[in-house]
Amino acid sequence: MRHQTQMWLQIAERDLSAAEDLLATGHYEHVAHECQQAIEKTIKALLVEQTGRLPPRIHDLSRLAELAELDLDEERAQLFADLTELYVEVRYPTTEVTSLSEEEARGLLEATGEVREWLLSLLG
């Protein structure tokens, strides 16, 4: 595995850990942000491993999945769309940030963990 791939994976692991900490402290919208980041960086690790080049500086999970030629089922595609939308809302608030409940944030965190495991399995 390439050194750059490992770096992206380490950062993604920290993002996932941050999401867990934010869930525990009640910052539910920020859980979504960190979940998006964990998936984004894991996909970017895949791209680095596939191409040997730095990944593009984009945050749209659906677009990154296309670039990595991931075969997303409907559930994963919807998760990627939802997390990208929440990421933008939290990162660049305009009028009002979407409010998430603890249950919704926990669900996003669990789904992120499952998707991340799937993505890691693609690395071999």
N, C-alpha and C positions, 0 to 999 in steps of 0.2 A: 504494500500500500504506500502511495506517495506521501511524503512529508506534509505537503499542503492539504491533502485529504484528511490526514490525522488532525491537523490544526483545526479545520472546519468542524470536524466531529467533536473535538474537545470543546469548542465554543458552543456548539449546539447543545452539548450535555449541560453546560453551565446555564444556558437559557432555560432548559427544561427544569433544572434545579431551582432557578429563580422563580419560575412559574409556580412550583410547589410552595415556595416560601410566600409568594404573594397570595396564594389561595389561603394559606394558614393565617395570614394577617388581614384578610377581607378585602384585598384590592383586586376585585374580580375582573374588571375591565383590563387590567394590566396582565392578568393571567393569560388572556387571549393574545395580547401583544407578544408575550414571551413564547407562547405556544407557536405562534406564527414564525417567530424568529428561529425556534428550534427546528421546525420543518424546513424553513428556507435554507438554513445553513447545512442541514443534512442533505438536501437536494444539491446544494452547491458542492458539497463533498463528492457526491456522485458525479457531477459534471467535471470536476477537477480530475477525478480518477479516470473518467471516460476520455477526456480530451487532452489532459496534461497542461491545460491553460487555466488561468484565473476565470472564474465564472462572471457573467454579466452583473452589473450593479442594478439589479431590479429586485422588486419585492413581491411581485405577483406570483403566488404559488402555482396557479394554473399555467402561466407562461413558463415558469421554470420546469414544471412537470413535462410540458411539451418539448422543451429543449433537451431534457434528459430522456425523452422518449419513454415516459412512464405510462403504463396501461392502467388508468384510474377507473375504478368502478364508480357507480353513481354516488355512493356514500362518501368516498374519498374526494371525488370532484366537488361535492357540495361542501365538505369540510374545508377544502382549499379555498373555495370562493368565500365562505363565511369568515375564515381567519384573515384572509386578505382584506376584506371589507372592514373588519374590526380593527385590524392593524392600522389602516389608514385613519379611521375615526379616532383612535386613541392617540396616534402619533401627530395627526394634523387636525385637531378639533376645529369645527367651523361654528356650529351653533350649539350642539348638545351631543355629548358622547353617549352612545348606547349603554344602558345600564344592564349589567348581567347579575343574575342571582348566583348564590353559592353553588346551587345544583347545576346551573348552566356552565359555570366556570369549571367545576369538577368534571363535567361531561367532556368539555373541550380538552382538558388535561389528559383524561383517560384516552380519548380518541387520538390525541397527539402522540401519546406513548405507543399506542398500537401502530400508528402509521410510521412512526420513527423506527420501530422494530422491523417492520416490513422493508423500509428503505435500507436499513442496515443489512438485511438479508440479501439485498441486491448487490451489495459490495463483496459478498462472498465470504 
